[in-house]
Amino acid sequence: MAKIISIIAAVSENLGIGLGNRLLWNIPEDLKRFKKLTMGKCVIMGKRTWESLPVKPLPGRKNIVLTDNPQECFECGITAYSVEEALRLCGDCEEVFIIGGGSVYRQFMPLANRLYITRIHSVSEADTFFPEILEKEWKLVFSEYHKDTEGISPSYTYCIYERM
């Protein structure tokens, strides 16, 4: 059976995903959703995403760190030096999650089958961006709006896209 390659990200209206190697928002419900979706799965990330994790590795998941530097090796994570190697290292995982950052999203976008996107209804200053989701390639199959809760976090919409 072929692997399902899923990308998961929280994305602002201007496609921002990070600033200074940090997420742009701290939305507890979105973090719970991320954990629920990725638990027990293989997660692939870039070096900067790995470095930004508060706990390494992410518990309950097979952590693969993608780097193009053959001198790098990540303690407590599995190091891959190409997209192909990262996927091979996932072994028999049925669904693989690509969790960032911007460069890794761009590398995996042509291979992905599914996108789990939290659309944040705000424009945020960012230095890392998500690739454009082209309507001719992706079909929105699920959408659920969440209103701003007492100024704690911005309004957002959970979206799931499937490749057409």
N, CA, C and O atoms as a DFTB+ gen file, in Angstrom:
656 C
 N C O
     1  1       0.853      -1.186       0.000
     2  2       0.000       0.000       0.000
     3  2       0.896       1.245       0.000
     4  3       1.899       1.301       0.711
     5  1       0.524       2.216      -0.790
     6  2       1.290       3.463      -0.873
     7  2       1.078       4.285       0.396
     8  3       0.008       4.257       1.004
     9  1       2.104       5.005       0.774
    10  2       2.014       5.891       1.940
    11  2       1.125       7.086       1.618
    12  3       1.117       7.583       0.492
    13  1       0.386       7.534       2.613
    14  2      -0.299       8.818       2.518
    15  2       0.686       9.847       3.056
    16  3       1.147       9.740       4.192
    17  1       1.003      10.835       2.241
    18  2       1.891      11.910       2.671
    19  2       1.020      13.115       2.973
    20  3       0.419      13.707       2.076
    21  1       0.960      13.469       4.246
    22  2       0.129      14.579       4.704
    23  2       1.013      15.713       5.188
    24  3       2.028      15.497       5.851
    25  1       0.609      16.915       4.848
    26  2       1.285      18.114       5.336
    27  2       0.364      18.760       6.359
    28  3      -0.841      18.870       6.135
    29  1       0.929      19.186       7.479
    30  2       0.132      19.843       8.511
    31  2       0.803      21.160       8.880
    32  3       2.007      21.211       9.130
    33  1      -0.003      22.237       8.911
    34  2       0.551      23.564       9.195
    35  2      -0.550      24.521       9.627
    36  3      -1.717      24.354       9.271
    37  1      -0.156      25.528      10.403
    38  2      -1.016      26.675      10.706
    39  2      -0.481      27.829       9.869
    40  3       0.703      28.157       9.933
    41  1      -1.368      28.445       9.080
    42  2      -0.948      29.396       8.050
    43  2      -1.777      30.676       8.151
    44  3      -3.004      30.621       8.223
    45  1      -1.099      31.831       8.154
    46  2      -1.805      33.116       8.195
    47  2      -2.340      33.471       6.810
    48  3      -2.045      32.791       5.827
    49  1      -3.124      34.537       6.744
    50  2      -3.691      34.969       5.465
    51  2      -2.616      35.353       4.457
    52  3      -2.850      35.288       3.250
    53  1      -1.437      35.754       4.938
    54  2      -0.332      36.082       4.028
    55  2       0.656      34.911       3.901
    56  3       1.807      35.099       3.509
    57  1       0.186      33.701       4.241
    58  2       0.936      32.442       4.140
    59  2       2.093      32.332       5.132
    60  3       2.943      31.452       4.994
    61  1       2.132      33.218       6.131
    62  2       3.168      33.143       7.151
    63  2       2.969      31.944       8.060
    64  3       1.846      31.597       8.425
    65  1       4.102      31.310       8.424
    66  2       4.044      30.181       9.359
    67  2       4.990      30.353      10.546
    68  3       4.832      29.676      11.562
    69  1       5.969      31.248      10.431
    70  2       6.915      31.393      11.527
    71  2       7.674      32.698      11.483
    72  3       7.739      33.370      10.453
    73  1       8.246      33.043      12.625
    74  2       9.089      34.238      12.744
    75  2      10.157      33.935      13.792
    76  3       9.837      33.564      14.921
    77  1      11.416      34.093      13.420
    78  2      12.497      33.850      14.368
    79  2      12.532      32.426      14.895
    80  3      12.844      32.197      16.063
    81  1      12.210      31.462      14.024
    82  2      12.196      30.034      14.370
    83  2      11.173      29.698      15.457
    84  3      11.377      28.793      16.266
    85  1      10.068      30.450      15.456
    86  2       8.957      30.180      16.374
    87  2       7.651      30.242      15.597
    88  3       7.542      30.949      14.595
    89  1       6.654      29.487      16.076
    90  2       5.321      29.588      15.491
    91  2       4.776      30.987      15.734
    92  3       5.161      31.656      16.692
    93  1       3.883      31.420      14.863
    94  2       3.311      32.761      14.991
    95  2       2.234      32.838      16.073
    96  3       1.941      33.927      16.568
    97  1       1.646      31.711      16.446
    98  2       0.551      31.694      17.414
    99  2       0.724      30.540      18.368
   100  3       1.446      29.581      18.093
   101  1       0.049      30.650      19.497
   102  2      -0.066      29.543      20.435
   103  2      -1.558      29.329      20.646
   104  3      -2.174      29.968      21.498
   105  1      -2.124      28.432      19.866
   106  2      -3.555      28.137      19.942
   107  2      -3.692      26.728      20.517
   108  3      -3.493      25.747      19.801
   109  1      -4.030      26.618      21.808
   110  2      -4.064      25.305      22.458
   111  2      -4.887      24.254      21.710
   112  3      -4.463      23.103      21.605
   113  1      -6.052      24.633      21.192
   114  2      -6.883      23.656      20.479
   115  2      -6.193      23.140      19.217
   116  3      -6.324      21.967      18.868
   117  1      -5.460      24.016      18.539
   118  2      -4.742      23.597      17.337
   119  2      -3.588      22.662      17.695
   120  3      -3.326      21.696      16.978
   121  1      -2.903      22.943      18.794
   122  2      -1.816      22.058      19.230
   123  2      -2.357      20.684      19.622
   124  3      -1.710      19.669      19.363
   125  1      -3.536      20.641      20.242
   126  2      -4.174      19.357      20.581
   127  2      -4.525      18.588      19.313
   128  3      -4.343      17.372      19.246
   129  1      -5.031      19.303      18.308
   130  2      -5.372      18.673      17.028
   131  2      -4.111      18.107      16.375
   132  3      -4.120      16.981      15.877
   133  1      -3.029      18.884      16.377
   134  2      -1.755      18.428      15.825
   135  2      -1.327      17.123      16.504
   136  3      -0.961      16.158      15.834
   137  1      -1.375      17.106      17.826
   138  2      -0.960      15.914      18.572
   139  2      -1.836      14.717      18.228
   140  3      -1.330      13.618      17.998
   141  1      -3.149      14.928      18.194
   142  2      -4.077      13.833      17.900
   143  2      -3.828      13.255      16.505
   144  3      -3.813      12.036      16.330
   145  1      -3.634      14.127      15.520
   146  2      -3.436      13.661      14.148
   147  2      -2.098      12.956      13.952
   148  3      -2.023      11.988      13.196
   149  1      -1.047      13.418      14.614
   150  2       0.297      12.894      14.361
   151  2       0.725      11.772      15.305
   152  3       1.705      11.081      15.027
   153  1       0.019      11.579      16.404
   154  2       0.419      10.566      17.388
   155  2       0.463       9.179      16.744
   156  3      -0.463       8.767      16.044
   157  1       1.558       8.477      17.000
   158  2       1.731       7.132      16.466
   159  2       2.186       7.100      15.016
   160  3       2.343       6.028      14.432
   161  1       2.397       8.266      14.441
   162  2       2.784       8.353      13.029
   163  2       4.254       8.749      12.919
   164  3       4.928       9.000      13.918
   165  1       4.718       8.794      11.706
   166  2       6.057       9.278      11.398
   167  2       5.939      10.760      11.058
   168  3       5.082      11.148      10.263
   169  1       6.797      11.594      11.656
   170  2       6.805      13.022      11.338
   171  2       8.166      13.385      10.747
   172  3       9.212      12.993      11.263
   173  1       8.124      14.143       9.653
   174  2       9.339      14.600       8.988
   175  2       9.400      16.109       9.125
   176  3       8.418      16.813       8.891
   177  1      10.589      16.597       9.513
   178  2      10.763      18.039       9.715
   179  2      12.177      18.438       9.314
   180  3      13.065      17.598       9.174
   181  1      12.359      19.732       9.134
   182  2      13.682      20.269       8.868
   183  2      14.435      20.559      10.154
   184  3      13.890      20.462      11.254
   185  1      15.691      20.915       9.989
   186  2      16.581      21.184      11.124
   187  2      16.041      22.281      12.037
   188  3      16.041      22.124      13.258
   189  1      15.582      23.387      11.459
   190  2      15.116      24.503      12.291
   191  2      13.842      24.144      13.053
   192  3      13.664      24.572      14.194
   193  1      12.961      23.368      12.436
   194  2      11.765      22.915      13.153
   195  2      12.187      22.034      14.325
   196  3      11.679      22.192      15.436
   197  1      13.110      21.113      14.083
   198  2      13.632      20.252      15.155
   199  2      14.183      21.098      16.304
   200  3      13.881      20.855      17.472
   201  1      14.997      22.096      15.946
   202  2      15.613      22.944      16.970
   203  2      14.581      23.735      17.763
   204  3      14.825      24.084      18.918
   205  1      13.433      24.021      17.159
   206  2      12.405      24.819      17.835
   207  2      11.525      23.997      18.770
   208  3      10.775      24.568      19.563
   209  1      11.598      22.675      18.695
   210  2      10.733      21.834      19.527
   211  2      11.087      21.991      21.000
   212  3      12.263      21.957      21.363
   213  1      10.072      22.163      21.857
   214  2      10.352      22.265      23.289
   215  2      10.792      20.923      23.879
   216  3      11.555      20.889      24.845
   217  1      10.311      19.818      23.299
   218  2      10.669      18.466      23.740
   219  2      11.140      17.702      22.514
   220  3      10.451      17.659      21.495
   221  1      12.317      17.103      22.618
   222  2      12.867      16.333      21.504
   223  2      13.126      14.906      21.960
   224  3      13.720      14.713      23.021
   225  1      12.716      13.921      21.221
   226  2      11.843      13.990      20.055
   227  2      10.392      14.193      20.478
   228  3      10.066      14.099      21.662
   229  1       9.518      14.474      19.501
   230  2       8.088      14.542      19.811
   231  2       7.672      13.158      20.295
   232  3       7.847      12.181      19.566
   233  1       7.127      13.047      21.504
   234  2       6.796      11.733      22.054
   235  2       5.727      11.012      21.235
   236  3       4.818      11.634      20.686
   237  1       5.856       9.684      21.166
   238  2       4.844       8.852      20.528
   239  2       4.840       8.913      19.016
   240  3       3.891       8.460      18.377
   241  1       5.892       9.469      18.439
   242  2       6.001       9.588      16.989
   243  2       7.420       9.247      16.564
   244  3       8.368       9.455      17.322
   245  1       7.566       8.727      15.362
   246  2       8.895       8.513      14.792
   247  2       9.340       9.840      14.199
   248  3       8.721      10.328      13.253
   249  1      10.402      10.434      14.736
   250  2      10.887      11.762      14.339
   251  2      12.021      11.632      13.335
   252  3      13.050      11.027      13.636
   253  1      11.842      12.191      12.152
   254  2      12.881      12.203      11.127
   255  2      13.215      13.651      10.810
   256  3      12.329      14.452      10.512
   257  1      14.505      13.981      10.877
   258  2      14.975      15.338      10.617
   259  2      15.684      15.340       9.267
   260  3      16.643      14.598       9.052
   261  1      15.199      16.180       8.366
   262  2      15.743      16.280       7.016
   263  2      16.753      17.418       6.957
   264  3      16.447      18.551       7.329
   265  1      17.954      17.111       6.488
   266  2      18.995      18.123       6.326
   267  2      19.791      17.795       5.072
   268  3      19.895      16.633       4.677
   269  1      20.347      18.816       4.455
   270  2      21.204      18.558       3.291
   271  2      22.681      18.603       3.672
   272  3      23.552      18.512       2.807
   273  1      22.961      18.744       4.964
   274  2      24.337      18.802       5.444
   275  2      24.760      17.418       5.947
   276  3      24.281      16.973       6.990
   277  1      25.648      16.733       5.221
   278  2      26.042      15.380       5.622
   279  2      26.809      15.328       6.946
   280  3      27.034      14.243       7.482
   281  1      27.208      16.474       7.474
   282  2      27.929      16.518       8.752
   283  2      26.969      16.510       9.945
   284  3      27.393      16.298      11.081
   285  1      25.672      16.741       9.687
   286  2      24.719      16.864      10.792
   287  2      24.078      15.531      11.137
   288  3      23.752      14.722      10.268
   289  1      23.909      15.331      12.436
   290  2      23.215      14.168      12.959
   291  2      22.470      14.661      14.199
   292  3      23.037      15.395      15.009
   293  1      21.218      14.269      14.351
   294  2      20.381      14.819      15.415
   295  2      20.119      13.773      16.492
   296  3      19.480      12.751      16.243
   297  1      20.622      14.045      17.686
   298  2      20.437      13.141      18.809
   299  2      18.946      12.993      19.099
   300  3      18.214      13.982      19.118
   301  1      18.507      11.784      19.319
   302  2      17.104      11.452      19.625
   303  2      16.199      11.544      18.402
   304  3      14.999      11.296      18.518
   305  1      16.728      11.887      17.249
   306  2      15.943      11.922      16.017
   307  2      16.678      11.126      14.962
   308  3      17.880      10.890      15.088
   309  1      15.988      10.716      13.940
   310  2      16.597       9.991      12.832
   311  2      16.933      11.016      11.760
   312  3      16.076      11.812      11.377
   313  1      18.154      11.005      11.278
   314  2      18.591      11.991      10.296
   315  2      18.457      11.438       8.890
   316  3      18.872      10.313       8.611
   317  1      17.868      12.247       7.996
   318  2      17.753      11.903       6.573
   319  2      18.390      13.025       5.769
   320  3      18.329      14.194       6.148
   321  1      18.996      12.654       4.663
   322  2      19.721      13.630       3.848
   323  2      19.054      13.900       2.502
   324  3      19.589      14.642       1.678
   325  1      17.878      13.295       2.278
   326  2      17.104      13.562       1.063
   327  2      15.643      13.235       1.340
   328  3      15.323      12.520       2.290
   329  1      14.768      13.765       0.504
   330  2      13.330      13.479       0.618
   331  2      13.101      11.975       0.502
   332  3      12.351      11.392       1.285
   333  1      13.746      11.356      -0.471
   334  2      13.574       9.918      -0.707
   335  2      14.005       9.105       0.513
   336  3      13.324       8.163       0.917
   337  1      15.150       9.484       1.094
   338  2      15.635       8.770       2.275
   339  2      14.687       8.966       3.453
   340  3      14.424       8.021       4.196
   341  1      14.175      10.172       3.631
   342  2      13.234      10.436       4.726
   343  2      12.010       9.533       4.605
   344  3      11.565       8.949       5.593
   345  1      11.470       9.421       3.400
   346  2      10.294       8.567       3.196
   347  2      10.639       7.099       3.422
   348  3       9.850       6.360       4.011
   349  1      11.799       6.677       2.964
   350  2      12.234       5.290       3.160
   351  2      12.381       4.980       4.657
   352  3      12.018       3.893       5.107
   353  1      12.911       5.932       5.417
   354  2      13.100       5.733       6.853
   355  2      11.781       5.638       7.618
   356  3      11.755       5.172       8.757
   357  1      10.701       6.073       7.000
   358  2       9.382       5.957       7.639
   359  2       8.911       4.509       7.689
   360  3       7.961       4.182       8.401
   361  1       9.578       3.644       6.933
   362  2       9.244       2.223       6.971
   363  2       7.822       1.965       6.528
   364  3       7.388       2.441       5.480
   365  1       7.094       1.199       7.340
   366  2       5.741       0.798       6.953
   367  2       4.650       1.711       7.509
   368  3       3.480       1.327       7.527
   369  1       5.009       2.906       7.962
   370  2       3.994       3.878       8.410
   371  2       3.028       4.133       7.255
   372  3       3.457       4.436       6.142
   373  1       1.731       4.012       7.515
   374  2       0.744       4.230       6.457
   375  2       0.572       5.704       6.123
   376  3       0.358       6.062       4.965
   377  1       0.666       6.560       7.140
   378  2       0.533       7.998       6.912
   379  2       1.730       8.704       7.534
   380  3       2.070       8.487       8.697
   381  1       2.354       9.548       6.736
   382  2       3.526      10.321       7.139
   383  2       3.104      11.781       7.211
   384  3       2.407      12.270       6.321
   385  1       3.518      12.482       8.262
   386  2       3.190      13.897       8.402
   387  2       4.427      14.755       8.207
   388  3       5.459      14.530       8.839
   389  1       4.314      15.732       7.332
   390  2       5.350      16.723       7.110
   391  2       4.981      17.906       7.996
   392  3       3.908      18.488       7.837
   393  1       5.877      18.271       8.944
   394  2       5.495      19.260       9.957
   395  2       6.300      20.554       9.883
   396  3       6.209      21.382      10.789
   397  1       7.079      20.742       8.833
   398  2       7.780      22.023       8.648
   399  2       9.275      21.860       8.574
   400  3       9.826      20.774       8.755
   401  1       9.895      22.950       8.309
   402  2       9.415      24.287       8.035
   403  2       9.198      24.561       6.561
   404  3       8.921      23.656       5.773
   405  1       9.330      25.836       6.203
   406  2       8.985      26.297       4.869
   407  2       9.665      25.540       3.749
   408  3       9.009      25.157       2.780
   409  1      10.955      25.316       3.857
   410  2      11.705      24.609       2.818
   411  2      11.241      23.159       2.689
   412  3      11.106      22.645       1.579
   413  1      11.000      22.509       3.811
   414  2      10.549      21.119       3.799
   415  2       9.143      21.036       3.210
   416  3       8.851      20.121       2.440
   417  1       8.267      21.983       3.563
   418  2       6.936      22.005       2.949
   419  2       7.047      22.120       1.433
   420  3       6.354      21.404       0.709
   421  1       7.900      23.001       0.947
   422  2       8.051      23.176      -0.506
   423  2       8.568      21.903      -1.173
   424  3       8.143      21.567      -2.278
   425  1       9.478      21.197      -0.514
   426  2      10.020      19.967      -1.089
   427  2       8.978      18.860      -1.172
   428  3       8.972      18.081      -2.126
   429  1       8.097      18.787      -0.179
   430  2       7.121      17.699      -0.127
   431  2       5.790      18.031      -0.796
   432  3       5.008      17.124      -1.079
   433  1       5.516      19.305      -1.054
   434  2       4.221      19.696      -1.629
   435  2       3.885      18.906      -2.907
   436  3       2.747      18.456      -3.041
   437  1       4.819      18.718      -3.847
   438  2       4.470      17.957      -5.055
   439  2       4.164      16.479      -4.785
   440  3       3.541      15.820      -5.618
   441  1       4.589      15.957      -3.643
   442  2       4.396      14.545      -3.315
   443  2       3.194      14.307      -2.409
   444  3       2.728      13.174      -2.282
   445  1       2.694      15.353      -1.785
   446  2       1.647      15.213      -0.763
   447  2       0.313      14.800      -1.371
   448  3      -0.029      15.166      -2.496
   449  1      -0.437      14.012      -0.574
   450  2      -1.792      13.597      -0.938
   451  2      -2.846      14.410      -0.200
   452  3      -3.965      14.586      -0.681
   453  1      -2.462      14.908       0.992
   454  2      -3.446      15.558       1.864
   455  2      -2.779      16.722       2.587
   456  3      -1.598      16.671       2.931
   457  1      -3.572      17.780       2.810
   458  2      -3.111      18.940       3.577
   459  2      -4.061      19.156       4.750
   460  3      -5.274      19.248       4.562
   461  1      -3.518      19.235       5.947
   462  2      -4.277      19.627       7.140
   463  2      -3.821      21.050       7.459
   464  3      -2.743      21.254       8.018
   465  1      -4.634      22.013       7.106
   466  2      -4.248      23.413       7.243
   467  2      -5.158      24.102       8.254
   468  3      -6.383      24.025       8.156
   469  1      -4.551      24.770       9.217
   470  2      -5.296      25.657      10.099
   471  2      -5.098      27.048       9.520
   472  3      -4.010      27.618       9.605
   473  1      -6.158      27.591       8.928
   474  2      -6.098      28.928       8.326
   475  2      -6.361      29.950       9.421
   476  3      -7.468      30.033       9.952
   477  1      -5.349      30.716       9.752
   478  2      -5.465      31.735      10.787
   479  2      -5.976      33.012      10.128
   480  3      -5.391      33.493       9.157
   481  1      -7.065      33.556      10.657
   482  2      -7.703      34.727      10.045
   483  2      -7.055      36.016      10.544
   484  3      -7.683      36.839      11.209
   485  1      -5.780      36.160      10.199
   486  2      -5.043      37.386      10.492
   487  2      -3.828      37.428       9.573
   488  3      -3.401      36.410       9.028
   489  1      -3.292      38.617       9.419
   490  2      -2.043      38.793       8.679
   491  2      -0.959      38.985       9.728
   492  3      -1.083      39.838      10.606
   493  1       0.085      38.205       9.638
   494  2       1.128      38.250      10.660
   495  2       2.495      38.490      10.044
   496  3       2.789      38.021       8.944
   497  1       3.322      39.226      10.769
   498  2       4.715      39.377      10.347
   499  2       5.361      38.001      10.412
   500  3       5.209      37.281      11.399
   501  1       6.083      37.639       9.352
   502  2       6.694      36.314       9.289
   503  2       7.972      36.369       8.467
   504  3       8.149      37.241       7.617
   505  1       8.858      35.417       8.742
   506  2      10.040      35.261       7.897
   507  2      10.083      33.873       7.253
   508  3      11.003      33.555       6.500
   509  1       9.081      33.059       7.556
   510  2       8.952      31.729       6.974
   511  2       7.525      31.589       6.466
   512  3       6.570      31.953       7.152
   513  1       7.393      31.053       5.246
   514  2       6.091      31.033       4.583
   515  2       5.752      29.650       4.044
   516  3       6.626      28.843       3.727
   517  1       4.439      29.406       3.953
   518  2       3.909      28.169       3.395
   519  2       3.730      28.359       1.895
   520  3       3.396      29.458       1.451
   521  1       3.947      27.309       1.104
   522  2       3.721      27.454      -0.340
   523  2       2.238      27.677      -0.651
   524  3       1.364      27.276       0.117
   525  1       1.978      28.307      -1.764
   526  2       0.599      28.559      -2.188
   527  2      -0.118      27.236      -2.449
   528  3       0.457      26.309      -3.019
   529  1      -1.386      27.160      -2.024
   530  2      -2.225      25.989      -2.287
   531  2      -3.009      26.289      -3.560
   532  3      -3.918      27.119      -3.553
   533  1      -2.663      25.621      -4.638
   534  2      -3.273      25.898      -5.940
   535  2      -4.611      25.179      -6.075
   536  3      -4.692      23.963      -5.903
   537  1      -5.667      25.947      -6.385
   538  2      -7.011      25.381      -6.502
   539  2      -7.111      24.316      -7.582
   540  3      -7.942      23.414      -7.487
   541  1      -6.274      24.411      -8.609
   542  2      -6.336      23.417      -9.686
   543  2      -5.729      22.074      -9.260
   544  3      -5.909      21.069      -9.949
   545  1      -5.015      22.051      -8.132
   546  2      -4.382      20.816      -7.658
   547  2      -5.037      20.235      -6.407
   548  3      -4.903      19.043      -6.131
   549  1      -5.751      21.082      -5.642
   550  2      -6.265      20.668      -4.345
   551  2      -7.758      20.933      -4.232
   552  3      -8.252      21.967      -4.683
   553  1      -8.470      19.988      -3.625
   554  2      -9.908      20.138      -3.378
   555  2     -10.129      20.223      -1.866
   556  3      -9.664      19.370      -1.111
   557  1     -10.844      21.261      -1.441
   558  2     -11.201      21.401      -0.032
   559  2     -12.291      20.379       0.285
   560  3     -13.366      20.418      -0.313
   561  1     -12.020      19.458       1.227
   562  2     -12.984      18.409       1.557
   563  2     -13.583      18.575       2.952
   564  3     -14.557      17.906       3.296
   565  1     -12.996      19.474       3.762
   566  2     -13.507      19.714       5.108
   567  2     -13.118      21.119       5.523
   568  3     -12.015      21.588       5.239
   569  1     -14.054      21.790       6.208
   570  2     -13.793      23.142       6.698
   571  2     -14.618      23.361       7.963
   572  3     -15.821      23.099       7.977
   573  1     -13.963      23.846       9.033
   574  2     -14.650      24.078      10.304
   575  2     -14.118      25.362      10.926
   576  3     -12.945      25.450      11.287
   577  1     -14.990      26.353      11.046
   578  2     -14.615      27.677      11.545
   579  2     -14.610      27.696      13.073
   580  3     -15.481      27.104      13.712
   581  1     -13.622      28.382      13.652
   582  2     -13.530      28.574      15.103
   583  2     -13.344      30.058      15.374
   584  3     -12.400      30.680      14.887
   585  1     -14.253      30.610      16.152
   586  2     -14.246      32.045      16.445
   587  2     -13.178      32.390      17.480
   588  3     -12.828      31.581      18.340
   589  1     -12.676      33.608      17.370
   590  2     -11.743      34.179      18.349
   591  2     -12.338      33.994      19.742
   592  3     -13.499      34.333      19.972
   593  1     -11.554      33.461      20.663
   594  2     -12.037      33.237      22.023
   595  2     -11.491      34.296      22.966
   596  3     -10.362      34.203      23.446
   597  1     -12.308      35.292      23.217
   598  2     -12.009      36.340      24.200
   599  2     -10.637      36.978      23.998
   600  3      -9.949      37.294      24.968
   601  1     -10.247      37.164      22.767
   602  2      -8.984      37.822      22.474
   603  2      -7.746      36.986      22.761
   604  3      -6.625      37.477      22.632
   605  1      -7.936      35.725      23.149
   606  2      -6.803      34.848      23.462
   607  2      -6.085      34.414      22.189
   608  3      -4.856      34.403      22.131
   609  1      -6.857      34.061      21.181
   610  2      -6.266      33.628      19.915
   611  2      -7.141      34.137      18.777
   612  3      -8.328      34.395      18.974
   613  1      -6.565      34.281      17.595
   614  2      -7.363      34.756      16.462
   615  2      -8.360      33.694      16.004
   616  3      -8.233      32.517      16.344
   617  1      -9.345      34.126      15.235
   618  2     -10.261      33.177      14.612
   619  2      -9.470      32.338      13.618
   620  3      -8.479      32.795      13.048
   621  1      -9.922      31.109      13.420
   622  2      -9.225      30.223      12.489
   623  2     -10.206      29.208      11.929
   624  3     -11.298      29.018      12.466
   625  1      -9.805      28.562      10.847
   626  2     -10.608      27.529      10.210
   627  2      -9.738      26.307       9.975
   628  3      -8.668      26.401       9.373
   629  1     -10.206      25.156      10.455
   630  2      -9.533      23.901      10.132
   631  2      -9.950      23.517       8.721
   632  3     -11.141      23.502       8.408
   633  1      -8.990      23.210       7.876
   634  2      -9.265      22.815       6.495
   635  2      -8.519      21.524       6.185
   636  3      -7.384      21.325       6.617
   637  1      -9.170      20.664       5.439
   638  2      -8.492      19.483       4.906
   639  2      -8.648      19.526       3.397
   640  3      -9.752      19.673       2.874
   641  1      -7.529      19.397       2.712
   642  2      -7.498      19.372       1.253
   643  2      -7.007      18.003       0.799
   644  3      -6.134      17.402       1.426
   645  1      -7.579      17.524      -0.293
   646  2      -7.115      16.289      -0.933
   647  2      -6.621      16.652      -2.323
   648  3      -7.194      17.511      -2.993
   649  1      -5.552      15.992      -2.751
   650  2      -5.042      16.236      -4.100
   651  2      -6.066      15.735      -5.115
   652  3      -6.645      14.660      -4.962
   653  1      -6.274      16.548      -6.161
   654  2      -7.244      16.168      -7.203
   655  2      -6.586      15.250      -8.217
   656  3      -7.233      14.820      -9.172
